[in-house]
Amino acid sequence: MEVERVDAIEKVRHTLIELDIENIQQTVREALDAGTPPLDIALKGLGEGMKEIGELFQAEEYYLADLVLAGETMKEGMAVLEPLISGEATSRKGPVIIFTVKGDIHDIGKNLVGTMLSAAGFKVIDLGVDVPESKVVDTVKQSGASLIAMSVLITPMIGSVGEVVDSIREAGLRDKVKIAIGGACTTQELVDRFGLDALGRDAVDAVRIFEEWNDS
Ligand code: B12
């Protein structure tokens, strides 16, 4: 059974790397039928596949059109998994404000983090992608939220992270909020440079971080 599950995850990863949008939902369903937990399919199958696609793009074996198709293929796969991951949890914790920073339009990881937080019982306020710092500050003021999840994948937009932190500080809110960051280009060095509160590797890590903060 275990071998079957590993093979099924491997097939999902492979189908994504092949950009086979026609068959991705079928392979995801096969993995579910083999008893693979939906989150494993999302992180180890689709998530790992996306990392490899990023490397192929960097190596100039894949082009921008391939990245676009990869994003669409991943979303097709996630459409099967998301209802299973979300569950029936009621929103008792949070709220968490989640968004992708200004100048960055990657949203797949952010959405997965948001889905996982909802499943863990958090109310999630999703501001979307390419979000200006003023919108973050306004939302903190209006919602009273003290938890922020920031996603950034491209190095040229790291400055946007600093702008969010500066605006929150200027609004006198820095002591009232905890900020976690995640995404392909994030490092501990970045966390230290901007005085952020945590770095998360994946959606499971995100839940761990916000659970800890919510309880403290
Ligand atoms: C798909 C993709 C795209 C799609 C995005 C589709 C979409 N709707 O999101 C499209 C085609 C639009 C795209 C565009 C571009 N992309 Co792109 N893209 C990718 C790719 C292949 C996968 C990203 C992804 O969805 N991964 C899957 C998800 C599940 O993983 P994730 O995002 O990392 O999220 C997980 C964790 O990081 C974490 N996490 C994420 N956010 C947060 C937040 C918190 C608080 C926490 C705790 C955790 C957390 O949890 C998530 C779930 O496990 C990456 C490769 C990579 N290694 O990331 C390149 C990549 C990010 N892209 C890259 C580039 C260069 C670009 C472009 C500039 C290309 C171009 N020349 O135009 C543009 C930029 C457009 C813009 N302004 O934003 C580079 C960035 C390099 C860099 N360091 O700057 C990468 C790394 C590819 C590479 N190796 O070169 N891209």
Boltz pocket constraint, residues with backbone or C-beta under 6 A from the ligand:
constraints:
  - pocket:
      binder: B
      contacts: [[A, 42], [A, 43], [A, 46], [A, 47], [A, 50], [A, 51], [A, 53], [A, 54], [A, 55], [A, 57], [A, 58], [A, 64], [A, 67], [A, 68], [A, 69], [A, 70], [A, 71], [A, 74], [A, 103], [A, 104], [A, 105], [A, 106], [A, 107], [A, 108], [A, 109], [A, 110], [A, 112], [A, 113], [A, 148], [A, 149], [A, 150], [A, 151], [A, 152], [A, 153], [A, 154], [A, 155], [A, 156], [A, 180], [A, 181], [A, 182], [A, 183], [A, 184], [A, 185], [A, 199], [A, 200], [A, 201], [A, 202], [A, 203], [A, 204], [A, 205], [A, 206], [A, 209]]
      max_distance: 6.0
